[in-house]
Amino acid sequence: MIKYQIKLMNYNQRCPHCNSKEFVKHCRYNGRQRYKCKSCDVTFTILTGTPCHGIKKQDKWQQYFKIIMTEGFIPIAKMAERLNISIPTSFDWRHKILSGMKQDGAKFEGITEIDDLRMLYSQKGRKGLKYRKKRGGSNRSGNNNFQVRILITADRKGTLDMSVVRIGRLKKSDIVRKIGGRISKKTILTSDKHNSISSFAKDLSIKHITFDSKNHIANSQHHVQYINNITSRYDTIINRVFRGVSTKYLQNYANWFVTLESIKKKLNEPEEIFNKLLKQNYAWDLFTNTEEQYKYFIQTYSQRTYRCPVIRSWKSQNWNSRINQTHNVY
């Protein structure tokens, strides 16, 4: 097992609590240099707020990261057994890592495929639900208020975005919110005949080539075959490999999927991503506030009722509300 070295470089160029650049060295703790912010008087290390925050078994954590980045999607229980850790620890480690993963936000160029994936609304893991179908609310297919929409956009140069946008029918505002700033006048959108996508393309005055969904393609160049392939693989991972994932964590898994797609055939990329994670001093805040982000999503982008909150507490929970605003998941 290759061990990634946590290099004690000054990754945190700013205080993770107040974003100030003014800080000084302030003793050492467990062999690691601590710093003290001159603005807020709070101390921190280079790992404060990162996915490594609070990890005591660093060697096993690095092995965990290596496995999920090179071997892909392995159930939490199997990871726990493999590394001899508890299932709750395996679950938390996964989502600490995924909270630090971001899609790159690059602009789409040339022919760009766009479509939405429907997944059944799931409250898996929530206790206290009074109805039987705890993993969802309906078996009905099509456009209804129990279908989670994941907007998938991809161009032919490898830029890919997967964004959980709402529960219910896809709206033009969802497309604008997620990719509106990433489309140029030279982009050529291709999709089936979806009113929201057509309206989005019309507002931006960009070329939009459509086809009937039953035909699958417009011509040999304009189709959504790549997105269909992604949809099929992602659906298999969520519903077969993991046997369902709570809607609360769907965006995390989408980020993981996109990250793995981006590093295919790049042998050194996992280590580069590991080092990038050490710079993400907002990951801990997003991880500890996942429930608040989910509550915001349900109340803003669905007609579902937010119920049976998962109550967990951390010593540093809610210590930085600025992060939730600048790195909002939805």
Beta strands, then each sheet from edge to edge (+ up, - down):
strand 1: 23-29
strand 2: 32-37
strand 3: 43-44
strand 4: 111-120
strand 5: 147-155
strand 6: 160-167
strand 7: 188-192
strand 8: 207-211
sheet 1: 1+ 2- 3+
sheet 2: 6+ 5- 4+ 7+ 8+
end
